[in-house]
Amino acid sequence: MSEHKDNENHNLKREHESVNGTHSPRPVVQPKRSKLITSSHFDLNSPLQTRPASPLILNPPIDSDGLSWPSHGARSRIDQTPEEAAEREKRIADAVRTILTELGEDTNREGILETPERYARAMLFFTKGYEDNIRDVIKHAVFEENHDEMVIVRDIEIYSLCEHHLVPFFGKVHIGYIPNKRVLGLSKLARLAEMYARRFQVQERLTKQIAMALSEILKPRGVAVVMEATHMCMVSRGVQKTGSSTTTSCMLGCFRDHQKTREEFLTLLGRK
Ligand SMILES: [Zn+2]
């Protein structure tokens, strides 16, 4: 726990320094390695570096404490006691009660009486990915294996929340990679997607985070992630026709470099 606190303070300090310009080149902190990962460093030119997802994030998805998305809120959720968790739930419920009242509802009527508490619990569940970290998700599931053919897990169902409108987007993610002596337990691919999906997201970033986390964990020859999702903020407001979906992809390594590899992946997905 104290180790976590140190990491957070360190991040805060970095942010503070860069804001004040007292530390001109962007400071790069070499993150502590997970036990499963033996070598190498983060690619600072990676897509995620172009626009940090959070002011506290200067590194790609696997950060020093494995949280993969440190923020004040995520940290305090991880470290909370059961009493603090109950207080958090109550604060959320109170806020929801305010919203309902402002929207014109009578929060004392029967149907809605306990809605704030239900909604608070639901939101905590929908965002439980903030409490997960990659180390625990992939624990004991990286194996040395002499397999160098494409591995694909398709049709992983994901449910996420659009960070711009706080409404769901959901669909399927397809993950492929070509191993370089290391493979990940197949069920962990879905767990990885789930961990990033259960946060406030935009589909583009979710796609990238899954790809880059896998790339970081396995150092494979390449990673490909394709996601197709329906966004409630679009379909329910009539911006998008019901039934249409948004597709995003992230190709790394040989999937990015070689058209043939990319095509093989898309063919296997039935997309070509
Ligand atoms: Zn939206």
Residues whose N, C-alpha, C, O or C-beta is under 5 A from the ligand:
A	BS01	ZN	C162 H164 H165 C233
